[in-house]
Amino acid sequence: MTLLQRFMQEEDALGTVELILIIVVLVGLVAIFKKQLVSLVNNILAKITKQSNSI
């Protein structure tokens, strides 16, 4: 096989591209929903703190 044919059949980089796209989508979602996520985490931590004081 020629070098060009082997290069065209190589699929190792596809996993890397897919992983990068997933990371980009996740970062985008976090950026879009940042306020809601911060509020959710704060509420959960407040509940944990409140319930731990009652024990």
N, C-alpha and C positions, 0 to 999 in steps of 0.2 A: 504494500500500500504506500501511496505517496504521503508525504507529510500533510498535505492539504486534506486528503481523505480522512486520515486519522484525526486531524483537528476537528473536522466536521462531525465525526462520530463520537467525539468526546463529550460526555454528559456530566462530568464531575462538577462543573461550575453551576449547574442548574440548581443544586441544593443550596448553594451559597446565595444565589440570586433570590430564591424563594425565601430563605431565612431573612435576608435584608429587607425584602418587601413586607414580611410579617412584622418585623421590628418597626419599620416606618409607619405601618398602619397602627400599631399599638401606641407609638409615640404620638401620632396624630390624635387618636382617641383620648389619650390622657390630656393632651393640650386642649382639646375641645371641651371635655367634661371635668376640667380641673377643679372648678368651684364645687361641683356636686360631689366629687371624690373626697375633697378635703372636708366638706361638711359631713359626709358619711363616716369617715374615719374619726372625726372629732366626736360625733354622736356615739359611736361604738366605744371609744375610749372613755367618754363621760359615763356611759352606762356601766362599764367595767369598774371604774373608780367608785361610783356610787354603790354598786353591789358589793364591792370588796370592803367598803366601810361598814356594811351591815353584818358582816360575818364575825 
